């Protein structure tokens, strides 16, 4: 049973992406807000018929809970990109993988979202170009090649774009239906404030309402944490370069734990270098996550990253935060051999997939 104490404001949220996006949507539904998921037709039909299911273990419990959307006070529906009207929502979350935004129906929806000037919260690992444009002194024109198609972000007002670090680890188990998500590491979403205080106020409402939710009197993991600094979500870059992208090797894929702990000193060096790059952009050490904390969390990550799984399944494009970090560093006269090797390895695997 869900118990909550929400304010008077009912926020309507449009989330692009029904896989990882269903984790955020479940938290919002439990807090009493209404969510629409944008997804493929077969996903939309299944979600509208059966709802979504998120499997998560609460602190202090051994057996995971199945949290069903239909049991929550908020309402959920799903639709395809051509049917989505951004003007009907208070907040829009971007939870698809970056390469998916170039698909014609999604690109058209992005154009309507940009024109609506609604606040957009990205929960991609790859920060949208309009968000990067909020970083003073960063030449974003030199970064377009890091995106599958950077032109999809044309027309967005950077002030209407914020970024939320997708720190919780979650995936769709292959043996389950498309409306099922398993949460392996129930950490928090860390969101940066918008440029507009009115937009940020929406996030503050959602943060408080999600924090107030109880399940059978117990706290529910995966909170939304709002931060004033626009650099807080960049802390994820160190984790991605140290763990996620290093799951891709010249041979077979490896688990995140192996990538991090197989050579812990090299992992520490990569992590520290990426942290230093973020600080050169304006981040503070308090915006970042200590390496020891990340390395400890990586001990429980026994599968390859989603990026690695996609590559070894034949993907021709993935989110290239590794390439983005390399390009930003180069623009500031910085370079690290280990990062160059990560980018070269991922480049080679993707080239092989395209050739195939």
C-alpha positions in Angstrom: 0.0 0.0 0.0 1.3 3.4 -1.0 0.9 6.3 1.5 1.8 9.8 0.5 1.3 13.4 1.5 1.5 15.5 -1.7 0.8 19.2 -2.2 -2.0 20.7 -4.2 -0.1 20.8 -7.5 -0.7 17.9 -9.8 2.0 17.9 -12.4 1.5 16.4 -15.8 4.7 14.9 -17.2 5.5 13.6 -20.7 8.3 11.1 -20.8 10.0 10.2 -24.0 11.1 6.6 -23.6 9.3 3.7 -21.8 12.2 1.6 -20.8 14.4 3.5 -18.4 11.7 6.2 -18.4 9.3 3.8 -16.6 11.5 4.0 -13.4 11.0 7.8 -13.2 7.4 7.5 -14.2 6.8 5.0 -11.4 8.3 7.3 -8.8 6.1 10.2 -10.1 2.9 8.0 -10.1 3.6 7.0 -6.5 3.8 10.7 -5.7 0.3 11.3 -7.2 1.3 12.9 -10.5 0.1 12.0 -14.0 2.5 10.6 -16.6 2.4 9.9 -20.3 5.1 7.6 -21.8 6.0 8.1 -25.5 7.1 4.8 -27.0 6.8 2.3 -29.9 3.3 1.2 -30.9 3.6 -2.3 -29.4 4.9 -0.8 -26.1 2.1 1.7 -26.0 -0.5 -1.0 -26.6 0.9 -3.2 -23.8 1.3 -0.4 -21.3 -2.2 0.9 -21.9 -3.6 -2.6 -21.4 -1.5 -3.8 -18.5 0.4 -0.8 -17.1 4.1 -1.0 -16.1 5.9 -3.1 -13.5 9.1 -2.1 -11.7 11.0 -4.6 -9.6 12.9 -3.1 -6.8 14.2 -4.1 -3.4 13.5 -1.8 -0.4 16.2 -1.2 2.1 16.2 -3.8 4.9 14.3 -6.3 2.7 15.7 -9.4 0.9 12.9 -10.1 -1.5 12.2 -7.5 -4.3 8.8 -5.7 -4.6 6.8 -5.5 -7.8 5.5 -1.9 -8.0 2.7 -1.8 -10.5 1.6 1.5 -12.1 -2.1 0.6 -11.8 -1.8 0.5 -8.0 -0.6 4.1 -7.7 -2.5 7.4 -7.2 -1.2 9.0 -10.3 -2.5 8.0 -13.8 -0.4 6.5 -16.6 -1.0 6.3 -20.3 1.2 5.7 -23.3 1.2 6.9 -26.9 3.4 7.1 -30.0 5.4 10.2 -31.0 2.9 11.6 -33.6 0.2 11.7 -31.0 2.1 13.6 -28.3 1.1 17.3 -27.7 3.8 19.0 -25.6 1.4 21.9 -24.8 -0.7 19.5 -22.7 2.1 19.0 -20.1 3.9 20.9 -17.4 7.3 19.1 -17.8 8.9 16.9 -20.4 11.5 14.3 -19.6 13.9 12.9 -22.2 14.6 9.3 -21.4 15.4 7.7 -24.8 18.9 6.8 -25.9 20.5 9.7 -27.8 20.6 8.0 -31.3 16.8 7.4 -31.1 16.0 11.1 -31.4 17.0 11.2 -35.1 14.1 8.9 -36.1 11.7 10.9 -38.1 8.6 10.8 -35.8 10.8 11.5 -32.7 12.6 14.3 -34.5 9.3 15.9 -35.3 8.1 15.6 -31.7 11.4 17.3 -30.6 10.6 20.1 -32.9 7.2 20.6 -31.3 8.7 20.4 -27.8 11.3 23.1 -28.7 8.5 25.3 -30.1 6.4 24.8 -26.9 9.2 26.2 -24.7 8.2 23.7 -22.0 10.9 22.8 -19.5 12.7 19.7 -20.5 14.6 17.4 -18.1 17.0 15.1 -19.8 17.8 11.8 -18.1 20.1 10.7 -20.8 23.7 9.9 -20.1 24.5 12.1 -23.1 23.7 15.7 -22.3 21.7 17.5 -25.0 23.6 20.2 -26.8 21.3 23.0 -25.4 22.3 21.9 -21.9 26.0 22.1 -22.8 25.4 25.6 -24.1 24.6 26.6 -20.5 28.2 26.0 -19.6 30.0 29.3 -19.9 33.1 29.2 -22.1 32.4 25.8 -23.7 32.6 25.7 -27.5 29.7 23.5 -28.3 30.2 24.0 -32.0 33.2 21.7 -31.7 31.2 18.9 -30.1 28.5 18.2 -32.8 30.4 15.2 -34.2 29.9 13.5 -30.8 26.2 13.3 -31.5 24.4 10.9 -33.8 22.6 13.9 -35.3 23.2 17.2 -33.4 20.6 19.0 -35.6 17.7 17.5 -33.6 18.5 20.0 -30.9 18.2 23.0 -33.1 15.5 25.4 -31.9 15.7 24.6 -28.2 16.2 27.4 -25.7 19.1 26.4 -23.4 17.3 28.0 -20.5 14.5 25.5 -20.9 16.8 22.4 -20.8 18.2 20.8 -17.7 20.0 17.5 -17.0 19.3 14.8 -14.5 22.1 12.2 -13.9 20.6 8.7 -14.5 22.5 7.1 -11.6 20.0 4.3 -10.8 20.9 1.1 -12.7 17.9 -0.5 -14.3 17.2 -2.7 -17.3 14.5 -4.7 -19.0 15.1 -8.4 -18.3 15.0 -10.3 -21.6 12.7 -12.9 -20.2 10.0 -10.4 -19.2 7.5 -8.3 -21.2 8.4 -4.8 -22.5 6.5 -3.2 -19.7 8.8 -4.7 -17.0 11.9 -3.0 -15.5 14.4 -4.4 -13.0 16.2 -1.9 -10.7 19.7 -3.3 -9.9 21.2 -0.3 -8.1 18.5 2.0 -6.5 20.4 5.2 -6.2 19.0 8.7 -6.8 18.3 10.9 -9.8 20.4 14.1 -9.4 18.8 17.0 -11.3 20.3 20.4 -12.0 18.1 23.5 -11.6 16.7 25.2 -14.7 17.6 28.8 -15.6 14.0 29.8 -14.9 13.0 29.7 -11.2 9.4 28.9 -12.2 10.6 25.8 -14.0 12.8 24.8 -11.1 9.8 25.2 -8.8 8.2 22.2 -10.6 11.2 20.1 -9.8 11.1 21.2 -6.2 7.5 20.0 -6.0 8.3 16.6 -7.5 11.4 16.2 -5.2 9.3 16.8 -2.1 6.4 14.6 -3.2 8.6 11.7 -4.2 10.4 11.9 -0.8 7.1 11.7 1.0 6.0 8.4 -0.5 5.9 5.3 1.7 5.2 1.7 0.8 3.7 -0.2 3.6 5.1 2.5 5.9 8.6 2.1 4.5 10.8 4.5 2.6 11.1 3.8 -1.1 14.5 4.1 -2.8 15.3 6.2 -5.9 14.6 9.8 -5.0 14.8 13.0 -7.1 17.5 15.3 -5.7 17.6 18.9 -7.0 20.9 20.8 -7.1 21.6 24.4 -7.9 24.8 23.6 -9.7 24.5 22.8 -13.3 27.7 20.7 -12.9 26.3 18.0 -10.5 25.1 15.7 -13.3 28.5 15.8 -14.9 29.8 13.6 -12.0 28.3 10.7 -14.0 31.0 11.2 -16.7 33.7 9.8 -14.5 31.6 6.7 -13.8 30.8 6.2 -17.5 34.4 6.5 -18.6 35.8 4.4 -15.7 33.2 1.6 -15.8 30.5 1.6 -18.5 32.5 2.2 -21.7 35.4 0.0 -20.5 32.9 -2.9 -20.5 33.6 -2.8 -24.3 36.9 -4.5 -25.1 38.7 -5.7 -28.2 37.3 -9.1 -27.3 34.2 -10.0 -25.4 32.1 -7.7 -23.2 32.9 -7.6 -19.5 30.9 -6.7 -16.4 31.1 -3.2 -14.9 32.7 -4.7 -11.7 35.4 -6.3 -13.8 36.0 -3.1 -15.8 36.5 -1.1 -12.6 38.3 -3.6 -10.3 40.3 -5.5 -12.9 42.9 -2.7 -12.8 41.8 -0.5 -9.9 44.8 2.0 -10.2 44.0 2.7 -13.9 40.4 3.1 -13.0 41.3 5.6 -10.3 43.5 7.5 -12.8 40.7 7.7 -15.4 38.1 8.7 -12.8 40.3 11.5 -11.3 41.2 12.8 -14.8 37.6 13.1 -15.9 36.7 14.7 -12.5 39.5 17.3 -13.1 38.1 18.0 -16.6 34.7 18.7 -15.1 36.3 21.1 -12.5 38.1 22.9 -15.4 34.6 23.6 -16.7 33.4 25.1 -13.4 32.4 22.1 -11.3 33.3 22.0 -7.6 34.6 19.0 -5.8 31.4 19.0 -3.8 29.5 18.4 -7.0 31.4 15.1 -7.6 31.3 11.6 -6.2 34.4 10.2 -4.5 36.1 7.4 -6.4 35.9 5.1 -3.4 32.1 5.4 -3.2 31.8 4.6 -6.9 34.2 1.7 -6.8 32.2 0.2 -3.9 29.0 0.5 -5.8 30.6 -1.1 -8.8 31.2 -4.2 -6.8 27.5 -5.1 -7.2 27.3 -4.3 -10.9 27.7 -7.9 -12.3 26.5 -7.3 -15.9 28.0 -5.3 -18.8 26.8 -1.8 -19.2 23.8 -1.0 -21.4 26.2 0.6 -23.9 28.2 -2.6 -24.1 25.2 -4.8 -24.3 23.9 -2.7 -27.2 27.2 -2.9 -29.1 27.6 -6.6 -28.7 24.0 -7.0 -29.8 24.9 -5.3 -33.1 24.0 -1.6 -32.5 25.4 0.8 -35.1 25.1 3.9 -32.8 25.1 4.4 -29.1 25.4 7.4 -26.8 29.1 8.6 -27.0 29.8 10.3 -23.7 33.3 8.9 -24.1 33.8 10.8 -27.3 32.3 13.9 -25.8 34.7 13.9 -22.9 37.6 13.4 -25.2 36.5 16.3 -27.4 35.9 18.7 -24.5 39.3 17.8 -23.1 41.0 18.4 -26.5 39.4 21.8 -26.7 41.1 22.6 -23.4 44.5 21.2 -24.4 44.0 18.0 -22.3 44.5 14.4 -23.3 44.8 10.9 -21.6 46.0 7.8 -23.3 43.5 5.6 -21.5 40.6 7.7 -22.7 41.9 7.7 -26.2 42.0 3.9 -26.0 38.4 3.7 -24.8 37.2 5.9 -27.7 39.2 3.9 -30.2 37.8 0.6 -28.9 34.2 1.7 -29.1 34.8 3.3 -32.5 36.2 -0.1 -33.8 33.3 -2.1 -32.5 30.7 0.3 -33.9 32.5 0.3 -37.3 32.5 -3.5 -37.4 28.7 -3.5 -36.6 28.1 -1.0 -39.4 30.2 -3.0 -41.9 28.3 -6.1 -41.0 
